[in-house]
Amino acid sequence: MFDIFIEKFHEGGPAVMSCITLTLITSLVIIVERTYRYWLQYDLANSSGFMAAVQKMVMNNSIENAIRLCKKARPKLLPFVLSEGLKRANDSADEIANAMQYAALSAIPKVTKVVPFLGTTANVATLLGLLGTIFGLIRSFGAAANATGGEKQKLLASGIAEALTATSFGLSTALLCLFAYGLLMMKQQSIVDDINKNSAKLEDLLYTRKMKIKGHQETTEA
């Protein structure tokens, strides 16, 4: 298998194939790193269940327990954002909203960075493949210009093989990058939506809790 790769590598032109290989390695590093971050580090798989537990604690005035629950779930991003809001549970609604917005602004860039670069690597791989096509054709026709008979056909076939090998490798790399880009963007959007939705829900819960406490105090005073 490795011998076949080496053969194709030289067949496609070492310069162009090296550049495409470097692009592929860069893309794979991004894909592996983002996959680990999204699925194993940042995303909270059972966010609805987690939010239900936080809601129960908030409505029972167990704010400290809710904060501890969020700290246990780190480095997940949603618990980090929620904990920042919970720390301001006894402040005004605007202060709670500002704390959670600031936390979200700190968390979301961790999710959205790097992935767009896969679009760039896909374009670069495609263009490098086309460049390999041009180099192969130039070499093919340049060498065949001074050749005759069977030697001419052999040189033409060699140049065309170089062109097609480089093109196929470049396009294959680009397809991988685009597929991974689409998949990672979907997961990225899912994490961001989860943070925004549950942040808004917690704001509403804390406001409802505050109104209940205020109403109870007014009833007691009356």
Secondary structure, DSSP 8 states (H G I E B T S, - for coil): -HHHHHHHHHHT-HHHHHHHHHHHHHHHHHHHHHHHIIIIII--TTHHHHHHHHHHHHHTT-HHHHHHHHHHTTT-HHHHHHHHHHTTTTS-HHHHHHHHHHHHHHHHHHHHSSTTHHHHHHHHHHHHHHHHHHHHHHHHHHHHTT--HHHHHHHHHHHHHHHHHHHHHHHHHHHHHHHHHHHHHHHHHHHHHHHHHHHHHHHHHHHHHHHHHHHHHHHHH-
